[in-house]
Amino acid sequence: MTETVAPVNFLGWIEEHKHLLKPPVDTPHVGRGGTAAHSGQWLQAISGSLSPTNLKLAEDSDALIARFLNMCPTAGYFGVSDQASPIAPLAVATLRMEGSKLTSCDGLERAQGVG
């Protein structure tokens, strides 16, 4: 005999667990002794219509490598501080951030037009 399972109230589950459903770039503090919030935004960026897919350290330095997916049929952009890099429509882009410098890279993290 087959056992019937009760339907799940998915919207109710989301409401009940929304404190666990935070954006993926949410870095909690290791120490809990301060008075600041336990998490915060550490990369102030303007991204237009882009979706971040990867954020990591570069293989050859301490630079930060970010990969973005532009799913829109129009060009997008990613900006940090006073610099911005255009991202082609319906494309994946790799960007290198060293200090306040923003550079477009290929998939192997080399600056565009190099080697």
N, C-alpha and C positions, 0 to 999 in steps of 0.2 A: 504494500500500500504506500502511496506517495504522500509525504508530509507537506502540508501547505505552509509557506512562510509568509508572515504578515508583510505588507508593503512598507517601504521605508519613507518617512516624511523627510525628503532630502532638504527642502527649504528650512524646515525646523532644525535639522541637524546642523546646517550651515549657521543659522542664527545662534544656536547653542554653543558652537565651537568657533565662532568668528575671531575670538582672541588668539586662536592658533593659526589662522589663515592670514598671515602677514606677507608683504612682498618679499621676494627672495633675497634682496640686498638689505638685510636687517642685521647689523652686527652688534650683538649684545656685549656689554662691558664684562670683562673677566672679574674685576673686583666689584663688590657690592657696597663698598664703604662710603661712596660719595652721595651727593644729593641730586645729581643729574638723572635724567631718564635712563632706564636700563638699555635703551637702544636708540639709534639715531641715524641720520643720513650723513655719510662721511664723504661722498663724492657728489658735489653739487654740479649737476650736468643738465644741459638742455638737449633733449633727444628728438623732438618733433614726433614723427610717427614710427620711430624705430623700436624694435624689441631687442633687448640685450640677450645674447645667447651664451656668452662666456666671459669671465673676468678672471685673469690670472697674472702671475708674474712672468716676465719675459724669460726665455731660456738663457739669454746671454747677458742679462743685467738685472737691476732692480726695477726696471721700467714696468708699468702696468699695461697689460695687453687686454683690449676689450674687443669683442666681436659682436656685431649687430646685424640684425635681419630687417630689411626694409620690405614689408609685404604690400606696400602701397604702389599704385601704378605711377606715382610721381616721385621725384627726387626727395630725399630726406636729408637731415643733417644731424651731426652730433657736435655739441660745443662744450668746452670746459674753459672757465675763466673768460678771456677775451678772444679765444680761438675757436673756429668751427671747421668741420670737415664735411664736405658733401658726400652723400651716399646715394648711389644710383638706384633707380626704381627696381623693385623686385630683385634685390641683390643682397649678398652677404659682404660685410666690410670688416676689415681688421684694422684697428687703430692702436698706436703705441703712445702712451702718456709718460713722459719723463719730466718731472717737475711741472712747469707750466707749458711745456712744449707738447704739441699734439701732431702726430705724423701718421699719414695713411701708410699701410703696409700690405704686403701680399700675405697669403696664408702661412708662409714660413716666417713671418714677423720681420721681413726685410723691408726697408723703406722703399716706396714705389719708385721705380726707375733705377734701382741699384742692383748690380750684379746679375 
